[in-house]
Amino acid sequence: LVRQCQEQNPTDAFPPIHTSETGEVRSLTQNDLIEQLQTDYDTVGIDETVVVVRSNKQAGIYNQGIRARILDFEDVLNRGDRVMVVKNNYFWAEQLAATLPKGETLPFSFIANGDVAVVERLRNVHTQHGFLFGEAVLRFPDYDDFELTARVLLSTLTSESPSLTAAESHELYEHVLEDYAHIRDRRKRFRALREDPYYNALQLKYAYAVTCHKAQGGQWERVYVDAGFVPEMDRAFLRWFYTALTRTTERVYLVGGVPKK
């Protein structure tokens, strides 16, 4: 329906969307959100439930609320936390692959941007180079629950950017490079940088609420769509809304009702 409007309606008028209490598309108030999320976590599972929003700031607010009010999580990461990798990472897969017996392989050649993992253990949380890090054992449900131990960057969990900003990445780069200032050979110094676990730490976000961009390619039984304030219902918004709606295999909740200007 949204795609038809997007392709055929030159005025960008919003398509009529009908909600009901028992249908595939349902309207939900903010007051009822936490209770309904808890119900879906208990029935279809937390792995089949997601909140889709328009900004990383909005996702951060949702994730903090879900962790505190539903999951009763207080630490920066708790056992059972669901996280999403937000930048491609080859380092940890390559490190582990090098230790495998001959003939054995990993289920992936790298950890991809968008991969979801469950935290099995977190230790050695500490600040280094101006950022917060930890050592985590992560389980990847989409790869037959394969487990991997890696250094993780915890600062990105609550940041309002999709991953480290260009300025933050440069700051980390410069700080790590200082650790190898004693290596006079430039090529060897940069090789040491490329093999540094801090420089290669997995960048993570909480995965309970995600932006539509991060949700692309995934599908869940229960999808909560919060469009927030919509200043203009143009084709860009219709594309966003269509993508958000089609993340579900069963039921969509429109938080706050059908989007309005």
C-alpha beads as a LAMMPS data file, in Angstrom:
LAMMPS data file: protein, C-alpha beads

261 atoms
260 bonds

1 atom types
1 bond types

-500.0 500.0 xlo xhi
-500.0 500.0 ylo yhi
-500.0 500.0 zlo zhi

Masses

1 110.0

Atoms # bond

1 1 1 0.000 0.000 0.000
2 1 1 2.728 2.451 0.971
3 1 1 4.836 1.386 -2.017
4 1 1 1.858 1.938 -4.360
5 1 1 1.443 5.449 -3.019
6 1 1 5.161 6.061 -3.289
7 1 1 5.275 4.971 -6.925
8 1 1 1.952 6.296 -8.206
9 1 1 1.004 9.378 -6.206
10 1 1 2.895 12.454 -7.342
11 1 1 1.445 14.574 -4.504
12 1 1 3.119 12.398 -1.857
13 1 1 -0.205 12.050 -0.044
14 1 1 -0.039 9.600 2.831
15 1 1 -1.800 6.309 2.060
16 1 1 -4.798 5.299 4.167
17 1 1 -3.694 2.827 6.838
18 1 1 -6.282 1.068 8.929
19 1 1 -5.440 -0.263 12.368
20 1 1 -7.437 -2.590 14.597
21 1 1 -7.065 -4.194 18.007
22 1 1 -6.671 -7.685 16.529
23 1 1 -5.265 -7.132 13.026
24 1 1 -1.785 -7.210 11.534
25 1 1 -1.396 -3.449 11.985
26 1 1 -2.230 -2.121 15.435
27 1 1 -2.071 1.288 17.055
28 1 1 -0.301 1.587 20.399
29 1 1 0.080 4.446 22.859
30 1 1 3.359 5.246 24.585
31 1 1 1.678 4.428 27.907
32 1 1 0.979 0.852 26.770
33 1 1 4.321 0.304 25.051
34 1 1 6.366 -1.221 27.885
35 1 1 3.615 -3.644 28.882
36 1 1 3.093 -4.794 25.283
37 1 1 6.826 -5.206 24.693
38 1 1 7.063 -7.324 27.840
39 1 1 4.184 -9.469 26.580
40 1 1 5.856 -10.029 23.212
41 1 1 9.210 -10.777 24.843
42 1 1 7.452 -13.454 26.907
43 1 1 5.424 -14.940 24.033
44 1 1 7.312 -14.763 20.715
45 1 1 10.694 -13.977 22.291
46 1 1 13.042 -11.031 22.531
47 1 1 14.829 -12.262 19.396
48 1 1 11.589 -11.929 17.394
49 1 1 10.747 -8.433 18.644
50 1 1 12.247 -5.103 17.603
51 1 1 11.531 -1.382 17.806
52 1 1 12.269 0.580 14.618
53 1 1 12.935 4.312 14.934
54 1 1 14.253 7.184 12.838
55 1 1 17.371 8.296 14.713
56 1 1 20.187 6.895 16.810
57 1 1 19.226 9.288 19.611
58 1 1 15.690 7.878 19.628
59 1 1 17.069 4.319 19.560
60 1 1 19.281 5.141 22.531
61 1 1 16.345 6.377 24.591
62 1 1 14.362 3.227 23.796
63 1 1 17.277 0.909 24.528
64 1 1 17.988 2.494 27.898
65 1 1 14.309 2.307 28.832
66 1 1 13.920 -1.321 27.737
67 1 1 17.057 -2.414 29.596
68 1 1 16.045 -0.619 32.796
69 1 1 12.271 -1.137 32.906
70 1 1 11.815 -4.557 31.285
71 1 1 15.121 -6.403 31.554
72 1 1 16.242 -4.857 34.855
73 1 1 19.789 -4.438 33.524
74 1 1 21.985 -1.924 35.342
75 1 1 25.536 -2.518 34.098
76 1 1 26.874 -1.144 30.831
77 1 1 26.474 -4.703 29.491
78 1 1 24.779 -7.606 31.242
79 1 1 24.815 -11.300 30.506
80 1 1 21.994 -11.847 28.027
81 1 1 22.171 -8.364 26.510
82 1 1 21.509 -8.287 22.778
83 1 1 23.938 -6.117 20.855
84 1 1 24.512 -5.220 17.228
85 1 1 27.902 -4.841 15.591
86 1 1 27.886 -1.453 13.857
87 1 1 31.085 -1.632 11.814
88 1 1 32.592 -4.437 9.745
89 1 1 35.422 -6.127 11.620
90 1 1 37.870 -8.646 10.143
91 1 1 40.412 -8.700 12.951
92 1 1 38.795 -11.029 15.500
93 1 1 37.683 -13.627 12.964
94 1 1 41.173 -13.676 11.466
95 1 1 42.767 -13.996 14.914
96 1 1 40.561 -16.957 15.806
97 1 1 40.873 -18.613 12.388
98 1 1 44.655 -18.629 12.774
99 1 1 44.339 -20.812 15.892
100 1 1 42.036 -23.447 14.387
101 1 1 43.268 -26.963 13.578
102 1 1 43.955 -27.607 9.911
103 1 1 40.743 -28.180 7.979
104 1 1 38.477 -26.329 10.421
105 1 1 36.839 -23.054 9.445
106 1 1 34.754 -20.337 11.074
107 1 1 31.085 -19.807 10.136
108 1 1 32.050 -16.315 8.927
109 1 1 35.153 -14.677 7.484
110 1 1 34.431 -11.385 9.237
111 1 1 31.934 -9.901 11.686
112 1 1 29.583 -7.782 9.624
113 1 1 27.944 -4.458 10.292
114 1 1 24.432 -5.430 11.448
115 1 1 25.322 -8.823 12.958
116 1 1 23.496 -9.410 16.252
117 1 1 25.141 -11.108 19.216
118 1 1 24.173 -12.074 22.753
119 1 1 26.558 -11.229 25.587
120 1 1 27.595 -14.354 27.477
121 1 1 30.254 -12.716 29.620
122 1 1 31.893 -9.327 30.111
123 1 1 35.006 -8.624 32.140
124 1 1 37.887 -6.195 32.462
125 1 1 35.820 -3.066 31.791
126 1 1 38.277 -0.186 31.668
127 1 1 39.048 3.161 30.102
128 1 1 41.895 3.384 27.623
129 1 1 42.772 6.031 25.029
130 1 1 39.786 8.078 26.228
131 1 1 37.207 5.348 25.472
132 1 1 35.505 2.581 27.466
133 1 1 36.435 -1.003 26.582
134 1 1 35.799 -4.515 27.842
135 1 1 36.527 -8.159 27.060
136 1 1 33.370 -9.982 25.964
137 1 1 32.303 -13.472 25.037
138 1 1 29.671 -13.014 22.339
139 1 1 27.278 -15.624 20.974
140 1 1 25.984 -15.167 17.419
141 1 1 22.483 -16.704 17.007
142 1 1 22.539 -16.349 13.209
143 1 1 25.684 -18.500 13.050
144 1 1 24.462 -21.532 15.019
145 1 1 25.229 -19.806 18.335
146 1 1 28.921 -19.591 17.517
147 1 1 30.874 -17.967 20.366
148 1 1 33.776 -15.577 20.002
149 1 1 35.879 -13.656 22.518
150 1 1 36.805 -10.111 21.545
151 1 1 37.695 -6.723 22.900
152 1 1 34.625 -4.526 22.585
153 1 1 34.222 -0.771 22.457
154 1 1 31.531 0.130 24.981
155 1 1 31.505 3.879 24.325
156 1 1 29.426 3.404 21.170
157 1 1 26.593 1.714 23.090
158 1 1 25.121 5.016 24.235
159 1 1 26.459 7.459 21.645
160 1 1 24.086 9.306 19.323
161 1 1 26.138 8.472 16.233
162 1 1 25.772 5.208 14.247
163 1 1 29.351 4.220 15.193
164 1 1 32.505 6.117 16.097
165 1 1 32.496 9.487 14.369
166 1 1 35.340 10.404 12.036
167 1 1 36.792 12.630 14.763
168 1 1 36.555 9.867 17.382
169 1 1 38.098 7.314 15.030
170 1 1 40.986 9.685 14.366
171 1 1 41.413 10.304 18.100
172 1 1 41.597 6.570 18.802
173 1 1 43.996 6.104 15.895
174 1 1 46.353 8.800 17.181
175 1 1 46.290 7.510 20.767
176 1 1 46.984 3.919 19.748
177 1 1 49.722 4.992 17.354
178 1 1 51.466 6.753 20.254
179 1 1 51.860 3.356 21.943
180 1 1 54.147 2.313 19.094
181 1 1 56.169 5.512 18.806
182 1 1 59.232 3.553 19.920
183 1 1 59.133 1.506 16.702
184 1 1 61.316 3.469 14.313
185 1 1 60.462 1.570 11.160
186 1 1 57.304 3.206 9.807
187 1 1 56.018 0.039 8.133
188 1 1 56.456 -2.021 11.298
189 1 1 54.843 0.720 13.387
190 1 1 51.704 0.747 11.251
191 1 1 51.621 -3.048 11.192
192 1 1 51.572 -2.974 14.994
193 1 1 48.713 -0.466 14.844
194 1 1 46.694 -2.693 12.506
195 1 1 47.141 -5.604 14.918
196 1 1 46.274 -3.638 18.067
197 1 1 43.198 -4.996 19.935
198 1 1 42.058 -1.519 21.011
199 1 1 42.211 -0.181 17.480
200 1 1 40.277 -3.257 16.311
201 1 1 37.717 -3.406 19.128
202 1 1 34.210 -4.384 18.047
203 1 1 31.925 -1.360 17.938
204 1 1 28.565 -2.234 19.501
205 1 1 25.046 -0.845 19.949
206 1 1 22.161 -2.267 21.942
207 1 1 19.857 -4.192 19.588
208 1 1 16.383 -3.834 21.146
209 1 1 15.606 -0.638 19.238
210 1 1 17.367 0.169 15.981
211 1 1 17.179 2.661 13.176
212 1 1 15.408 1.592 10.006
213 1 1 18.774 1.575 8.236
214 1 1 20.112 -1.020 10.683
215 1 1 16.885 -3.046 10.449
216 1 1 17.142 -3.427 6.667
217 1 1 17.548 -7.043 5.669
218 1 1 16.133 -8.366 8.941
219 1 1 12.627 -9.547 9.803
220 1 1 10.846 -10.094 13.100
221 1 1 7.437 -11.409 14.169
222 1 1 6.699 -8.253 16.160
223 1 1 7.824 -4.857 14.915
224 1 1 7.138 -1.613 16.765
225 1 1 7.398 1.423 14.492
226 1 1 7.874 4.838 16.087
227 1 1 8.099 7.529 13.429
228 1 1 8.340 10.297 16.023
229 1 1 7.664 13.829 14.836
230 1 1 7.135 13.956 11.075
231 1 1 7.741 17.491 9.751
232 1 1 7.091 16.521 6.133
233 1 1 5.541 13.412 4.618
234 1 1 7.616 13.378 1.485
235 1 1 8.784 10.426 -0.566
236 1 1 11.825 9.955 1.674
237 1 1 9.548 9.436 4.662
238 1 1 7.297 7.084 2.692
239 1 1 10.324 4.984 1.760
240 1 1 11.371 4.911 5.411
241 1 1 7.871 3.948 6.522
242 1 1 7.546 1.238 3.879
243 1 1 10.866 -0.287 4.937
244 1 1 9.853 -0.181 8.607
245 1 1 6.481 -1.828 7.972
246 1 1 7.978 -4.615 5.890
247 1 1 10.381 -5.693 8.645
248 1 1 7.595 -7.810 10.146
249 1 1 6.462 -11.323 9.309
250 1 1 3.355 -11.153 11.468
251 1 1 2.383 -7.954 13.293
252 1 1 3.215 -4.241 13.365
253 1 1 2.512 -1.810 16.174
254 1 1 2.387 1.871 15.222
255 1 1 3.558 3.639 18.364
256 1 1 1.514 6.796 18.740
257 1 1 -0.815 5.719 15.938
258 1 1 -0.637 6.325 12.194
259 1 1 2.025 9.012 11.531
260 1 1 0.694 12.535 11.065
261 1 1 2.305 15.817 10.129

Bonds

1 1 1 2
2 1 2 3
3 1 3 4
4 1 4 5
5 1 5 6
6 1 6 7
7 1 7 8
8 1 8 9
9 1 9 10
10 1 10 11
11 1 11 12
12 1 12 13
13 1 13 14
14 1 14 15
15 1 15 16
16 1 16 17
17 1 17 18
18 1 18 19
19 1 19 20
20 1 20 21
21 1 21 22
22 1 22 23
23 1 23 24
24 1 24 25
25 1 25 26
26 1 26 27
27 1 27 28
28 1 28 29
29 1 29 30
30 1 30 31
31 1 31 32
32 1 32 33
33 1 33 34
34 1 34 35
35 1 35 36
36 1 36 37
37 1 37 38
38 1 38 39
39 1 39 40
40 1 40 41
41 1 41 42
42 1 42 43
43 1 43 44
44 1 44 45
45 1 45 46
46 1 46 47
47 1 47 48
48 1 48 49
49 1 49 50
50 1 50 51
51 1 51 52
52 1 52 53
53 1 53 54
54 1 54 55
55 1 55 56
56 1 56 57
57 1 57 58
58 1 58 59
59 1 59 60
60 1 60 61
61 1 61 62
62 1 62 63
63 1 63 64
64 1 64 65
65 1 65 66
66 1 66 67
67 1 67 68
68 1 68 69
69 1 69 70
70 1 70 71
71 1 71 72
72 1 72 73
73 1 73 74
74 1 74 75
75 1 75 76
76 1 76 77
77 1 77 78
78 1 78 79
79 1 79 80
80 1 80 81
81 1 81 82
82 1 82 83
83 1 83 84
84 1 84 85
85 1 85 86
86 1 86 87
87 1 87 88
88 1 88 89
89 1 89 90
90 1 90 91
91 1 91 92
92 1 92 93
93 1 93 94
94 1 94 95
95 1 95 96
96 1 96 97
97 1 97 98
98 1 98 99
99 1 99 100
100 1 100 101
101 1 101 102
102 1 102 103
103 1 103 104
104 1 104 105
105 1 105 106
106 1 106 107
107 1 107 108
108 1 108 109
109 1 109 110
110 1 110 111
111 1 111 112
112 1 112 113
113 1 113 114
114 1 114 115
115 1 115 116
116 1 116 117
117 1 117 118
118 1 118 119
119 1 119 120
120 1 120 121
121 1 121 122
122 1 122 123
123 1 123 124
124 1 124 125
125 1 125 126
126 1 126 127
127 1 127 128
128 1 128 129
129 1 129 130
130 1 130 131
131 1 131 132
132 1 132 133
133 1 133 134
134 1 134 135
135 1 135 136
136 1 136 137
137 1 137 138
138 1 138 139
139 1 139 140
140 1 140 141
141 1 141 142
142 1 142 143
143 1 143 144
144 1 144 145
145 1 145 146
146 1 146 147
147 1 147 148
148 1 148 149
149 1 149 150
150 1 150 151
151 1 151 152
152 1 152 153
153 1 153 154
154 1 154 155
155 1 155 156
156 1 156 157
157 1 157 158
158 1 158 159
159 1 159 160
160 1 160 161
161 1 161 162
162 1 162 163
163 1 163 164
164 1 164 165
165 1 165 166
166 1 166 167
167 1 167 168
168 1 168 169
169 1 169 170
170 1 170 171
171 1 171 172
172 1 172 173
173 1 173 174
174 1 174 175
175 1 175 176
176 1 176 177
177 1 177 178
178 1 178 179
179 1 179 180
180 1 180 181
181 1 181 182
182 1 182 183
183 1 183 184
184 1 184 185
185 1 185 186
186 1 186 187
187 1 187 188
188 1 188 189
189 1 189 190
190 1 190 191
191 1 191 192
192 1 192 193
193 1 193 194
194 1 194 195
195 1 195 196
196 1 196 197
197 1 197 198
198 1 198 199
199 1 199 200
200 1 200 201
201 1 201 202
202 1 202 203
203 1 203 204
204 1 204 205
205 1 205 206
206 1 206 207
207 1 207 208
208 1 208 209
209 1 209 210
210 1 210 211
211 1 211 212
212 1 212 213
213 1 213 214
214 1 214 215
215 1 215 216
216 1 216 217
217 1 217 218
218 1 218 219
219 1 219 220
220 1 220 221
221 1 221 222
222 1 222 223
223 1 223 224
224 1 224 225
225 1 225 226
226 1 226 227
227 1 227 228
228 1 228 229
229 1 229 230
230 1 230 231
231 1 231 232
232 1 232 233
233 1 233 234
234 1 234 235
235 1 235 236
236 1 236 237
237 1 237 238
238 1 238 239
239 1 239 240
240 1 240 241
241 1 241 242
242 1 242 243
243 1 243 244
244 1 244 245
245 1 245 246
246 1 246 247
247 1 247 248
248 1 248 249
249 1 249 250
250 1 250 251
251 1 251 252
252 1 252 253
253 1 253 254
254 1 254 255
255 1 255 256
256 1 256 257
257 1 257 258
258 1 258 259
259 1 259 260
260 1 260 261
